[in-house]
Amino acid sequence: MKRMIGTLAGLGLALLAGTALAQAPAGKVTVVTSFSKDVTDPFKKAFEKATPGVTLEVQNRNTNAGVKFVEETKANNQVDLFWASAPDAFEVLKGKGLLQKYQSKAQGIPQNVGSFPINDRDGAYFGFAASGYGIMWNERYVRANKLPDPKDWSDLARPVFHDHVSIASPARSGTTHLTIETILQGEGWDKGWRTIKEMAGNFNQITDRSFGVPEAVNSGQVGVGIVIDFFAFSAQGAGFPVKFAYPTVTTVVPANVGIIANAPNRTAAEAFVEFILSPAGQEVLLEPTIRRLPVNPAVYAKAPAGYPNPFTDPQFQKMITFDVDRSEARTAVVDTLFDQLISFQLAGLKDVTKTLHEVEAVLARKDNARSRALAAEARDLIAAMPVSEAQAASAELRAAFTGGKEKGARQAELENQWAGFAKERYAQAKAKADEALKAAR
């Protein structure tokens, strides 16, 4: 009997050991991410060192393209993780059942950063870093061009910044979409679009990828960029002469990671989630090439002097509460409006804006009531929107842009309609601006 008990006990231990061995992470784990190599390479190195036997494969796609890729390959999924900054992208994947729920073992991470929940309440994705949106500028460029330091969105609409500002298209950059959405939520639909268009009249360029903006500012190609904060912080860490400011209307939200449903290597995917939420993984965020805000407050004890801390710095407590559901409901509409009203009409918008700047300069020397009234009418024409906030989130427009029955022909119809609206209003505004300039002189 004793021998039998001993044998059974030995078999039990062997089975337990075998199970543990079978569940140990190993092999290749694949992540789709919008992050650059400056972010992914240090994490890859640290994760592979901490998890022997696992190789991290990185597939880089912008956020929108990454979401579409996961959707299109779900029948034969070969991806384990989705890793990006935009929380509404994770809501889209979650809503389509494309994320695997998981219970993280991480300790020391609060429920919120600022006013925003760090993790999804259902365990579909996890915040690993915090990010805010604002303005980055090159100090040498600003001094050379005699520009003031820009601190708020309204500063970028001032005549002095004409042709000195860069932004990425929100349709191709998830972080820029969040910046635009933050302004719309913080200022309201109509006032927000007015602010965005006033800034846009000063744009030097609209890039296809978010990386293009900090690269242009770092090199001095342009002086000012509208960016997510870590682009500026990592540039500072690399020695570039840049500064960054959080405007009055902005927010801080988590960048996230989630396990894809039916992940081919779920065990290794879980190991990656646990690593980036661990103190060791959080400390990687402090590296000079990354410089993101950890979600574990204890890690800030190892941060460089002056490093922003969303858990203690008062400015973060004043930021707006970002509504991810509202953002997700109108993402495609907001991005398309930006392109049709701004990206594809930039020349016309810049032309009328420059004339209005000239009007302001003349009026500063000698006021003229008629000229001022005409300029105000021109600005109202520029600010006009073809759809209301309620229409932007309506089921009809969502269907046109997100795969409903009317998608395709209806989308093209709306795009042409909005482009025509912008061309007509900007032409009318230019005529008013020209008349205002003539009257002022």
VOPAGU-2260 file (C-alpha; in pm, 1 decimal, decimal comma):
REM VOPAGU-2260
SITE   aa  ch    i         X         Y         Z
SITE  MET   A    0       0,0       0,0       0,0
SITE  LYS   A    1     282,3     239,0      91,4
SITE  ARG   A    2     454,8     160,3    -238,5
SITE  MET   A    3     126,8     224,6    -425,8
SITE  ILE   A    4      73,2     557,6    -249,5
SITE  GLY   A    5     430,3     657,4    -324,0
SITE  THR   A    6     391,8     558,9    -688,4
SITE  LEU   A    7      67,4     756,1    -723,5
SITE  ALA   A    8     222,2    1057,4    -553,2
SITE  GLY   A    9     517,3    1040,3    -787,7
SITE  LEU   A   10     288,2    1018,5   -1088,2
SITE  GLY   A   11      92,5    1318,0    -959,2
SITE  LEU   A   12     405,4    1525,9    -920,3
SITE  ALA   A   13     522,0    1421,9   -1264,3
SITE  LEU   A   14     186,1    1521,2   -1416,9
SITE  LEU   A   15     194,6    1856,9   -1241,1
SITE  ALA   A   16     549,3    1915,6   -1357,0
SITE  GLY   A   17     451,6    1815,2   -1710,4
SITE  THR   A   18     155,0    2050,4   -1708,7
SITE  ALA   A   19     368,6    2339,7   -1584,1
SITE  LEU   A   20     626,0    2261,6   -1849,0
SITE  ALA   A   21     358,2    2249,2   -2119,9
SITE  GLN   A   22     220,0    2585,8   -2010,4
SITE  ALA   A   23     555,1    2762,8   -1992,1
SITE  PRO   A   24     574,2    3034,0   -2262,7
SITE  ALA   A   25     777,6    2934,6   -2563,6
SITE  GLY   A   26     803,7    2991,3   -2937,2
SITE  LYS   A   27     701,9    3298,0   -3136,3
SITE  VAL   A   28     450,9    3557,7   -3016,2
SITE  THR   A   29     329,4    3804,3   -3280,5
SITE  VAL   A   30     214,9    4157,0   -3209,5
SITE  VAL   A   31      47,9    4406,4   -3443,8
SITE  THR   A   32     138,7    4757,6   -3335,5
SITE  SER   A   33     144,0    5119,3   -3447,7
SITE  PHE   A   34     451,5    5190,2   -3234,9
SITE  SER   A   35     785,5    5266,0   -3397,4
SITE  LYS   A   36    1100,9    5059,7   -3357,0
SITE  ASP   A   37    1221,3    5313,4   -3100,4
SITE  VAL   A   38     947,3    5174,9   -2874,7
SITE  THR   A   39     921,7    4812,9   -2983,2
SITE  ASP   A   40    1293,6    4730,2   -2999,4
SITE  PRO   A   41    1368,1    4800,9   -2629,6
SITE  PHE   A   42    1058,3    4605,5   -2525,6
SITE  LYS   A   43    1149,1    4315,3   -2753,4
SITE  LYS   A   44    1499,1    4298,7   -2606,5
SITE  ALA   A   45    1379,7    4322,0   -2244,9
SITE  PHE   A   46    1091,0    4076,5   -2288,6
SITE  GLU   A   47    1299,4    3811,3   -2464,1
SITE  LYS   A   48    1566,1    3838,9   -2194,8
SITE  ALA   A   49    1304,4    3802,1   -1920,1
SITE  THR   A   50    1125,7    3517,1   -2100,5
SITE  PRO   A   51    1384,9    3272,2   -2237,8
SITE  GLY   A   52    1257,3    3062,3   -2524,7
SITE  VAL   A   53    1012,5    3323,8   -2654,7
SITE  THR   A   54    1068,4    3542,8   -2960,5
SITE  LEU   A   55     863,1    3859,3   -3013,0
SITE  GLU   A   56     770,4    3924,3   -3376,1
SITE  VAL   A   57     658,3    4281,6   -3446,9
SITE  GLN   A   58     426,8    4369,5   -3736,4
SITE  ASN   A   59     404,7    4747,2   -3775,2
SITE  ARG   A   60      82,1    4898,8   -3907,2
SITE  ASN   A   61     -89,9    5225,1   -3830,4
SITE  THR   A   62    -381,9    5189,9   -3591,1
SITE  ASN   A   63    -663,0    5190,7   -3846,3
SITE  ALA   A   64    -481,1    4950,4   -4077,0
SITE  GLY   A   65    -401,8    4725,5   -3779,9
SITE  VAL   A   66    -768,0    4704,4   -3676,6
SITE  LYS   A   67    -869,0    4624,0   -4033,7
SITE  PHE   A   68    -597,3    4356,1   -4058,1
SITE  VAL   A   69    -717,0    4182,2   -3742,1
SITE  GLU   A   70   -1075,3    4188,7   -3872,0
SITE  GLU   A   71    -985,6    4057,7   -4215,6
SITE  THR   A   72    -768,1    3770,2   -4087,5
SITE  LYS   A   73    -989,3    3649,5   -3802,7
SITE  ALA   A   74   -1084,6    3329,1   -3986,9
SITE  ASN   A   75    -719,7    3226,1   -3999,9
SITE  ASN   A   76    -568,1    3435,2   -3724,4
SITE  GLN   A   77    -188,8    3429,7   -3694,0
SITE  VAL   A   78    -156,5    3724,9   -3454,2
SITE  ASP   A   79    -137,4    3709,0   -3075,1
SITE  LEU   A   80    -146,8    4070,8   -2957,6
SITE  PHE   A   81    -270,3    4416,8   -3054,3
SITE  TRP   A   82     -62,5    4703,0   -2909,9
SITE  ALA   A   83    -149,2    5069,5   -2973,1
SITE  SER   A   84    -229,5    5409,2   -2824,0
SITE  ALA   A   85    -591,6    5458,5   -2932,4
SITE  PRO   A   86    -846,6    5327,4   -2678,6
SITE  ASP   A   87   -1133,7    5351,3   -2925,5
SITE  ALA   A   88    -951,1    5109,4   -3158,3
SITE  PHE   A   89    -959,7    4852,2   -2878,2
SITE  GLU   A   90   -1329,3    4920,8   -2827,9
SITE  VAL   A   91   -1387,6    4841,5   -3195,1
SITE  LEU   A   92   -1199,3    4512,2   -3165,4
SITE  LYS   A   93   -1376,5    4428,2   -2840,6
SITE  GLY   A   94   -1716,6    4503,5   -2992,8
SITE  LYS   A   95   -1646,1    4263,9   -3277,1
SITE  GLY   A   96   -1540,3    3986,4   -3039,2
SITE  LEU   A   97   -1178,8    3998,8   -3158,7
SITE  LEU   A   98   -1013,0    4031,6   -2817,9
SITE  GLN   A   99    -961,4    3755,2   -2561,1
SITE  LYS   A  100   -1060,2    3834,7   -2201,8
SITE  TYR   A  101    -781,7    3786,7   -1951,0
SITE  GLN   A  102    -725,1    3850,9   -1581,3
SITE  SER   A  103    -386,6    4016,6   -1528,5
SITE  LYS   A  104    -182,5    3939,5   -1217,3
SITE  ALA   A  105     -14,8    4283,6   -1214,7
SITE  GLN   A  106       3,2    4463,0    -880,4
SITE  GLY   A  107      22,4    4832,4    -789,0
SITE  ILE   A  108    -169,2    4974,1   -1085,7
SITE  PRO   A  109    -455,1    5214,2    -995,3
SITE  GLN   A  110    -801,4    5207,3   -1149,9
SITE  ASN   A  111    -765,9    5544,9   -1323,7
SITE  VAL   A  112    -509,0    5775,5   -1474,7
SITE  GLY   A  113    -644,5    6128,7   -1451,2
SITE  SER   A  114   -1016,0    6062,5   -1497,0
SITE  PHE   A  115    -980,2    5770,7   -1738,5
SITE  PRO   A  116    -996,5    5397,1   -1646,8
SITE  ILE   A  117    -660,5    5231,7   -1707,8
SITE  ASN   A  118    -795,9    4884,4   -1790,3
SITE  ASP   A  119   -1104,7    4766,6   -1973,2
SITE  ARG   A  120   -1369,5    4676,8   -1716,2
SITE  ASP   A  121   -1428,5    4339,8   -1885,2
SITE  GLY   A  122   -1061,1    4243,9   -1912,9
SITE  ALA   A  123   -1045,6    4270,2   -2292,6
SITE  TYR   A  124    -742,1    4501,5   -2291,7
SITE  PHE   A  125    -500,2    4666,8   -2050,5
SITE  GLY   A  126    -343,2    5008,8   -2017,5
SITE  PHE   A  127      37,7    4987,8   -1997,2
SITE  ALA   A  128     128,9    5355,8   -2041,9
SITE  ALA   A  129     -44,5    5693,1   -2022,6
SITE  SER   A  130     -34,1    5955,0   -2296,5
SITE  GLY   A  131    -148,1    6313,3   -2337,3
SITE  TYR   A  132    -184,8    6532,4   -2644,5
SITE  GLY   A  133     -33,2    6871,3   -2708,4
SITE  ILE   A  134     217,8    7094,2   -2883,1
SITE  MET   A  135     585,4    7027,5   -2953,3
SITE  TRP   A  136     825,0    7289,9   -3083,3
SITE  ASN   A  137    1189,2    7327,7   -3186,0
SITE  GLU   A  138    1353,0    7595,4   -2970,4
SITE  ARG   A  139    1617,8    7688,2   -3228,9
SITE  TYR   A  140    1357,3    7719,2   -3505,6
SITE  VAL   A  141    1130,1    7931,0   -3283,9
SITE  ARG   A  142    1414,0    8169,4   -3195,1
SITE  ALA   A  143    1535,6    8193,0   -3555,0
SITE  ASN   A  144    1186,6    8279,0   -3679,7
SITE  LYS   A  145    1107,2    8504,9   -3383,5
SITE  LEU   A  146     806,2    8299,2   -3277,3
SITE  PRO   A  147     662,4    8287,5   -2925,6
SITE  ASP   A  148     645,3    7957,2   -2737,8
SITE  PRO   A  149     303,7    7804,8   -2824,7
SITE  LYS   A  150     113,9    7692,4   -2516,4
SITE  ASP   A  151    -249,0    7654,9   -2629,4
SITE  TRP   A  152    -443,9    7550,9   -2938,8
SITE  SER   A  153    -551,3    7911,0   -2998,8
SITE  ASP   A  154    -184,5    8014,9   -3018,6
SITE  LEU   A  155    -142,7    7803,1   -3331,1
SITE  ALA   A  156    -414,6    8007,7   -3507,1
SITE  ARG   A  157    -220,2    8333,2   -3462,2
SITE  PRO   A  158     -78,7    8498,1   -3778,2
SITE  VAL   A  159     278,9    8456,4   -3654,1
SITE  PHE   A  160     250,1    8076,0   -3686,4
SITE  HIS   A  161     136,6    8073,6   -4050,4
SITE  ASP   A  162     316,9    7792,7   -4238,6
SITE  HIS   A  163     508,9    7682,3   -3927,3
SITE  VAL   A  164     281,7    7400,7   -3798,4
SITE  SER   A  165     264,5    7029,4   -3884,1
SITE  ILE   A  166      11,4    6755,4   -3802,4
SITE  ALA   A  167     -56,6    6397,3   -3911,2
SITE  SER   A  168    -383,6    6301,0   -4077,1
SITE  PRO   A  169    -622,2    6156,6   -3816,1
SITE  ALA   A  170    -741,2    5907,8   -4078,4
SITE  ARG   A  171    -393,6    5754,5   -4077,3
SITE  SER   A  172    -284,5    5822,6   -3719,4
SITE  GLY   A  173    -479,5    5695,6   -3421,2
SITE  THR   A  174    -305,8    5941,3   -3187,5
SITE  THR   A  175    -393,8    6238,5   -3407,3
SITE  HIS   A  176    -753,8    6120,3   -3422,4
SITE  LEU   A  177    -759,8    6124,2   -3042,9
SITE  THR   A  178    -615,7    6476,9   -3042,8
SITE  ILE   A  179    -886,5    6601,8   -3279,6
SITE  GLU   A  180   -1155,4    6417,2   -3084,3
SITE  THR   A  181   -1026,0    6564,2   -2757,1
SITE  ILE   A  182   -1063,2    6918,4   -2893,7
SITE  LEU   A  183   -1414,4    6839,5   -3018,0
SITE  GLN   A  184   -1514,9    6693,9   -2682,0
SITE  GLY   A  185   -1347,8    6967,4   -2478,8
SITE  GLU   A  186   -1474,6    7266,6   -2678,4
SITE  GLY   A  187   -1791,3    7123,9   -2832,0
SITE  TRP   A  188   -1858,4    7022,4   -3192,3
SITE  ASP   A  189   -1895,7    7365,4   -3358,3
SITE  LYS   A  190   -1639,5    7559,4   -3154,3
SITE  GLY   A  191   -1398,1    7265,8   -3170,6
SITE  TRP   A  192   -1409,4    7249,0   -3550,1
SITE  ARG   A  193   -1365,6    7627,1   -3564,6
SITE  THR   A  194   -1049,1    7595,9   -3354,9
SITE  ILE   A  195    -919,5    7306,6   -3566,4
SITE  LYS   A  196    -979,1    7493,1   -3894,3
SITE  GLU   A  197    -821,1    7810,9   -3759,9
SITE  MET   A  198    -508,7    7612,8   -3672,0
SITE  ALA   A  199    -522,1    7427,8   -4004,7
SITE  GLY   A  200    -505,3    7755,6   -4196,0
SITE  ASN   A  201    -150,1    7781,1   -4059,9
SITE  PHE   A  202     -42,0    7422,7   -4138,3
SITE  ASN   A  203     276,9    7374,9   -4333,1
SITE  GLN   A  204     203,6    7007,1   -4396,2
SITE  ILE   A  205     -22,7    6714,5   -4307,4
SITE  THR   A  206     178,4    6391,9   -4289,1
SITE  ASP   A  207      63,4    6035,4   -4358,4
SITE  ARG   A  208     211,9    5893,9   -4038,1
SITE  SER   A  209     233,5    6038,6   -3690,0
SITE  PHE   A  210     612,2    5977,4   -3684,8
SITE  GLY   A  211     653,3    6234,0   -3962,4
SITE  VAL   A  212     554,6    6523,7   -3738,1
SITE  PRO   A  213     821,5    6490,5   -3464,0
SITE  GLU   A  214    1081,7    6405,6   -3727,2
SITE  ALA   A  215    1004,9    6733,0   -3906,3
SITE  VAL   A  216    1019,4    6930,5   -3580,4
SITE  ASN   A  217    1339,2    6759,8   -3463,5
SITE  SER   A  218    1513,4    6836,0   -3793,3
SITE  GLY   A  219    1386,9    7194,2   -3806,9
SITE  GLN   A  220    1186,3    7136,5   -4124,6
SITE  VAL   A  221     894,6    7293,3   -3937,6
SITE  GLY   A  222     888,0    7467,5   -3603,5
SITE  VAL   A  223     576,7    7329,4   -3435,7
SITE  GLY   A  224     399,8    6993,3   -3430,2
SITE  ILE   A  225      71,3    6869,3   -3288,0
SITE  VAL   A  226     174,1    6540,8   -3126,6
SITE  ILE   A  227     127,1    6285,1   -2853,3
SITE  ASP   A  228     352,0    6374,7   -2559,7
SITE  PHE   A  229     604,1    6091,0   -2578,0
SITE  PHE   A  230     723,1    6204,7   -2923,2
SITE  ALA   A  231     852,7    6520,1   -2758,4
SITE  PHE   A  232     983,5    6350,4   -2443,7
SITE  SER   A  233    1177,5    6088,6   -2641,5
SITE  ALA   A  234    1318,7    6360,8   -2867,5
SITE  GLN   A  235    1437,2    6546,1   -2557,5
SITE  GLY   A  236    1592,9    6222,1   -2431,8
SITE  ALA   A  237    1779,4    6193,1   -2761,9
SITE  GLY   A  238    1916,1    6545,4   -2724,3
SITE  PHE   A  239    1698,2    6740,4   -2969,5
SITE  PRO   A  240    1627,5    7104,8   -2871,1
SITE  VAL   A  241    1251,6    7062,9   -2833,5
SITE  LYS   A  242     986,3    7151,4   -2578,0
SITE  PHE   A  243     630,0    7035,2   -2517,2
SITE  ALA   A  244     316,0    7185,2   -2362,9
SITE  TYR   A  245     -19,7    7036,6   -2266,4
SITE  PRO   A  246    -287,3    7285,5   -2384,2
SITE  THR   A  247    -578,9    7389,5   -2165,2
SITE  VAL   A  248    -812,4    7152,8   -2349,7
SITE  THR   A  249    -649,5    6810,9   -2359,7
SITE  THR   A  250    -666,9    6474,0   -2191,0
SITE  VAL   A  251    -455,7    6182,2   -2077,6
SITE  VAL   A  252    -558,5    5829,7   -2174,1
SITE  PRO   A  253    -390,2    5489,5   -2155,4
SITE  ALA   A  254    -208,9    5322,8   -2440,8
SITE  ASN   A  255    -319,1    4960,4   -2442,9
SITE  VAL   A  256    -236,1    4600,9   -2517,7
SITE  GLY   A  257    -484,2    4321,1   -2577,3
SITE  ILE   A  258    -472,0    3949,5   -2659,6
SITE  ILE   A  259    -632,9    3859,8   -2990,5
SITE  ALA   A  260    -913,8    3604,6   -2980,0
SITE  ASN   A  261    -790,8    3258,7   -3085,5
SITE  ALA   A  262    -428,9    3368,2   -3044,9
SITE  PRO   A  263    -200,1    3091,8   -3178,5
SITE  ASN   A  264      37,0    3134,9   -2881,4
SITE  ARG   A  265    -187,1    3253,5   -2600,9
SITE  THR   A  266      51,9    3147,2   -2324,0
SITE  ALA   A  267     330,7    3365,5   -2461,5
SITE  ALA   A  268      80,9    3646,0   -2527,8
SITE  GLU   A  269     -21,4    3640,2   -2161,4
SITE  ALA   A  270     346,3    3645,1   -2063,6
SITE  PHE   A  271     398,3    3959,3   -2271,1
SITE  VAL   A  272     102,0    4133,1   -2104,9
SITE  GLU   A  273     234,9    4040,4   -1761,1
SITE  PHE   A  274     583,0    4162,7   -1850,8
SITE  ILE   A  275     488,8    4510,1   -1971,9
SITE  LEU   A  276     267,3    4558,3   -1665,1
SITE  SER   A  277     540,8    4440,4   -1426,2
SITE  PRO   A  278     781,7    4688,8   -1263,2
SITE  ALA   A  279    1058,2    4570,6   -1498,4
SITE  GLY   A  280     839,0    4627,9   -1804,2
SITE  GLN   A  281     715,9    4963,6   -1675,2
SITE  GLU   A  282    1073,6    5080,0   -1627,3
SITE  VAL   A  283    1141,2    5023,1   -1998,7
SITE  LEU   A  284     901,7    5314,2   -2061,6
SITE  LEU   A  285    1155,8    5547,6   -1899,2
SITE  GLU   A  286    1426,1    5473,8   -2157,2
SITE  PRO   A  287    1531,1    5787,0   -2351,1
SITE  THR   A  288    1402,8    5655,6   -2685,8
SITE  ILE   A  289    1055,9    5587,1   -2538,2
SITE  ARG   A  290     982,2    5828,4   -2251,3
SITE  ARG   A  291     618,2    5732,6   -2197,5
SITE  LEU   A  292     422,6    5769,8   -1873,2
SITE  PRO   A  293     407,2    5443,9   -1670,8
SITE  VAL   A  294      74,3    5334,8   -1521,2
SITE  ASN   A  295     247,3    5205,4   -1208,2
SITE  PRO   A  296     296,6    5510,2    -981,1
SITE  ALA   A  297     588,5    5348,5    -796,4
SITE  VAL   A  298     801,6    5347,8   -1112,9
SITE  TYR   A  299     819,8    5729,4   -1117,1
SITE  ALA   A  300    1072,5    5707,7    -831,9
SITE  LYS   A  301    1322,1    5599,1   -1100,7
SITE  ALA   A  302    1220,9    5866,4   -1354,1
SITE  PRO   A  303    1453,3    6155,8   -1448,0
SITE  ALA   A  304    1408,9    6491,9   -1274,3
SITE  GLY   A  305    1113,7    6688,2   -1412,7
SITE  TYR   A  306     948,2    6382,6   -1564,4
SITE  PRO   A  307     568,1    6438,2   -1590,0
SITE  ASN   A  308     366,5    6230,9   -1341,4
SITE  PRO   A  309      -8,0    6202,2   -1414,6
SITE  PHE   A  310     -69,8    6068,6   -1064,2
SITE  THR   A  311      74,0    6370,2    -879,9
SITE  ASP   A  312     101,3    6668,5   -1117,6
SITE  PRO   A  313    -198,4    6905,3   -1075,4
SITE  GLN   A  314    -227,7    6982,3   -1449,0
SITE  PHE   A  315    -340,0    6626,3   -1518,4
SITE  GLN   A  316    -628,5    6654,6   -1273,2
SITE  LYS   A  317    -771,2    6947,0   -1473,3
SITE  MET   A  318    -779,3    6762,7   -1805,5
SITE  ILE   A  319   -1110,2    6672,5   -1965,9
SITE  THR   A  320   -1278,9    6337,1   -1920,5
SITE  PHE   A  321   -1242,1    6162,9   -2256,0
SITE  ASP   A  322   -1555,9    5977,8   -2370,0
SITE  VAL   A  323   -1427,8    5675,0   -2561,0
SITE  ASP   A  324   -1779,6    5561,3   -2658,7
SITE  ARG   A  325   -1857,1    5895,7   -2820,9
SITE  SER   A  326   -1524,5    5885,6   -3001,9
SITE  GLU   A  327   -1576,8    5530,3   -3125,9
SITE  ALA   A  328   -1927,1    5611,0   -3252,3
SITE  ARG   A  329   -1805,0    5879,1   -3491,9
SITE  THR   A  330   -1441,6    5790,0   -3563,9
SITE  ALA   A  331   -1482,2    5735,5   -3938,3
SITE  VAL   A  332   -1699,0    6045,7   -3978,4
SITE  VAL   A  333   -1456,5    6272,1   -3789,3
SITE  ASP   A  334   -1156,6    6140,9   -3983,5
SITE  THR   A  335   -1335,2    6180,8   -4317,5
SITE  LEU   A  336   -1453,2    6531,0   -4231,3
SITE  PHE   A  337   -1096,5    6629,3   -4145,7
SITE  ASP   A  338    -966,2    6501,6   -4478,1
SITE  GLN   A  339   -1246,5    6643,8   -4693,8
SITE  LEU   A  340   -1257,3    6982,9   -4519,5
SITE  ILE   A  341    -888,2    7025,9   -4438,7
SITE  SER   A  342    -637,3    6774,7   -4581,4
SITE  PHE   A  343    -768,5    6786,8   -4939,0
SITE  GLN   A  344    -857,4    7158,3   -4923,2
SITE  LEU   A  345    -544,3    7278,8   -4746,9
SITE  ALA   A  346    -426,5    7514,2   -5022,7
SITE  GLY   A  347    -757,6    7699,4   -5033,3
SITE  LEU   A  348    -784,6    7712,6   -4655,7
SITE  LYS   A  349    -430,2    7847,8   -4618,5
SITE  ASP   A  350    -493,2    8108,2   -4889,4
SITE  VAL   A  351    -798,2    8260,5   -4723,2
SITE  THR   A  352    -635,2    8236,9   -4380,2
SITE  LYS   A  353    -330,8    8429,8   -4501,4
SITE  THR   A  354    -554,8    8704,6   -4637,6
SITE  LEU   A  355    -737,7    8726,3   -4304,8
SITE  HIS   A  356    -402,5    8758,1   -4129,8
SITE  GLU   A  357    -323,8    9052,3   -4359,0
SITE  VAL   A  358    -658,0    9208,3   -4270,4
SITE  GLU   A  359    -575,3    9175,0   -3899,8
SITE  ALA   A  360    -240,3    9345,0   -3951,3
SITE  VAL   A  361    -398,8    9642,2   -4130,9
SITE  LEU   A  362    -679,2    9673,8   -3874,8
SITE  ALA   A  363    -423,9    9675,8   -3594,0
SITE  ARG   A  364    -288,4   10000,7   -3738,8
SITE  LYS   A  365    -623,9   10154,8   -3828,5
SITE  ASP   A  366    -962,0   10010,8   -3736,2
SITE  ASN   A  367   -1241,8    9983,3   -3992,2
SITE  ALA   A  368   -1586,9    9856,7   -3886,3
SITE  ARG   A  369   -1689,8    9733,5   -4231,4
SITE  SER   A  370   -1363,2    9548,0   -4282,9
SITE  ARG   A  371   -1389,7    9387,2   -3940,3
SITE  ALA   A  372   -1747,4    9273,9   -4011,5
SITE  LEU   A  373   -1649,5    9123,7   -4347,7
SITE  ALA   A  374   -1357,4    8938,6   -4185,6
SITE  ALA   A  375   -1592,8    8796,6   -3921,6
SITE  GLU   A  376   -1828,3    8676,2   -4196,0
SITE  ALA   A  377   -1532,8    8509,3   -4371,0
SITE  ARG   A  378   -1432,1    8329,8   -4052,7
SITE  ASP   A  379   -1788,5    8207,4   -4001,3
SITE  LEU   A  380   -1792,4    8068,1   -4355,6
SITE  ILE   A  381   -1467,8    7881,2   -4288,7
SITE  ALA   A  382   -1598,8    7744,0   -3958,8
SITE  ALA   A  383   -1927,9    7617,9   -4106,3
SITE  MET   A  384   -1979,9    7239,7   -4089,2
SITE  PRO   A  385   -2179,7    7022,1   -4332,7
SITE  VAL   A  386   -2307,3    6794,4   -4052,9
SITE  SER   A  387   -2411,8    6845,7   -3692,1
SITE  GLU   A  388   -2275,8    6653,5   -3395,0
SITE  ALA   A  389   -2592,8    6444,2   -3378,2
SITE  GLN   A  390   -2569,8    6357,7   -3747,9
SITE  ALA   A  391   -2202,8    6259,6   -3712,6
SITE  ALA   A  392   -2294,4    5983,4   -3465,3
SITE  SER   A  393   -2617,0    5880,4   -3641,8
SITE  ALA   A  394   -2681,2    5523,5   -3752,0
SITE  GLU   A  395   -2714,9    5641,8   -4112,7
SITE  LEU   A  396   -2365,9    5791,4   -4129,5
SITE  ARG   A  397   -2210,6    5508,6   -3929,8
SITE  ALA   A  398   -2352,8    5261,0   -4180,0
SITE  ALA   A  399   -2210,6    5461,1   -4469,9
SITE  PHE   A  400   -1857,0    5449,9   -4328,6
SITE  THR   A  401   -1834,9    5128,1   -4128,6
SITE  GLY   A  402   -1969,5    4851,4   -4348,3
SITE  GLY   A  403   -2348,0    4889,7   -4349,8
SITE  LYS   A  404   -2568,8    4837,4   -4654,6
SITE  GLU   A  405   -2507,8    5189,5   -4779,7
SITE  LYS   A  406   -2129,3    5167,1   -4762,1
SITE  GLY   A  407   -1946,2    5236,3   -5086,8
SITE  ALA   A  408   -2167,8    5452,1   -5303,6
SITE  ARG   A  409   -2309,3    5641,3   -5006,5
SITE  GLN   A  410   -1961,3    5699,7   -4862,0
SITE  ALA   A  411   -1836,6    5840,2   -5192,8
SITE  GLU   A  412   -2147,6    6056,8   -5217,2
SITE  LEU   A  413   -2088,6    6204,7   -4872,3
SITE  GLU   A  414   -1718,3    6261,9   -4935,3
SITE  ASN   A  415   -1794,3    6450,6   -5258,7
SITE  GLN   A  416   -2068,8    6645,1   -5084,5
SITE  TRP   A  417   -1841,8    6752,9   -4798,1
SITE  ALA   A  418   -1553,8    6840,7   -5030,9
SITE  GLY   A  419   -1789,2    7054,3   -5240,0
SITE  PHE   A  420   -1920,8    7220,5   -4924,7
SITE  ALA   A  421   -1566,3    7313,3   -4818,0
SITE  LYS   A  422   -1462,8    7444,8   -5160,3
SITE  GLU   A  423   -1773,4    7661,7   -5185,4
SITE  ARG   A  424   -1745,5    7803,8   -4832,4
SITE  TYR   A  425   -1371,5    7871,8   -4860,9
SITE  ALA   A  426   -1422,5    8047,3   -5196,3
SITE  GLN   A  427   -1696,1    8262,5   -5044,0
SITE  ALA   A  428   -1472,9    8332,1   -4743,0
SITE  LYS   A  429   -1184,7    8435,2   -4972,0
SITE  ALA   A  430   -1409,9    8682,1   -5153,1
SITE  LYS   A  431   -1517,1    8830,3   -4818,0
SITE  ALA   A  432   -1155,6    8842,4   -4697,2
SITE  ASP   A  433   -1040,5    9017,4   -5015,9
SITE  GLU   A  434   -1320,4    9270,1   -4977,2
SITE  ALA   A  435   -1227,5    9321,6   -4610,9
SITE  LEU   A  436    -862,2    9383,5   -4704,4
SITE  LYS   A  437    -962,0    9633,6   -4971,6
SITE  ALA   A  438   -1190,4    9816,7   -4728,0
SITE  ALA   A  439    -924,0    9824,3   -4458,9
SITE  ARG   A  440    -671,2    9986,4   -4689,0
